[in-house]
Amino acid sequence: MARQEKKNLDWFMLNCQLDDKFELIESEFGITGFAVIVKLFMKIYGG
């Protein structure tokens, strides 16, 4: 039996050195802004 086709990712890579856009958001909104970005990635790539 064939494996079912995946529609989302089990995980996504998050680099240790983020670009300036992340730093700008974190400086503006603090750790909450960073958490929102990670949650958005989870929704976008996780399904």
N, C-alpha and C positions, 0 to 999 in steps of 0.2 A: 504494500500500500504506500502511495506517495505521501510525502509530508504536505500539510496544508500551507498555502502561500501566506507569508507574513504581510501584515499591513502597517506595522509599526516597528520601532526599534526596542530592543531589550535594554539598551543603555546608549548614552551619547557621551562623546569625549568633551571634557572641559579642560582647556589648557591652564597651566599654572600661571602663565604670563598672558594676561588678557590685554586686548588693545585699548586704545584711548577712550573709545565709546563706553566701555564698561566703567572705566575710572571716572568719567564724567557723570554717568548715572549714579554711581556710588557716592561721589562727592556731593551731588545734589540731594539724593534721597536716602543716603546711608545704607546700612546693611539690608534694609527693607527693599530698596531698589534693586539690589543685587539678587535678593531672594525672588523678587517678581520675575526677573529675567530667567532665572533657573526654572521657575515654575512654568513660564511660557515655553521654554525649550521642552519641558516634560510634556506639555499639552500638544505642542506642534509635532514633535518627533515620536512621542509615545502613543499617540492615538486617542 
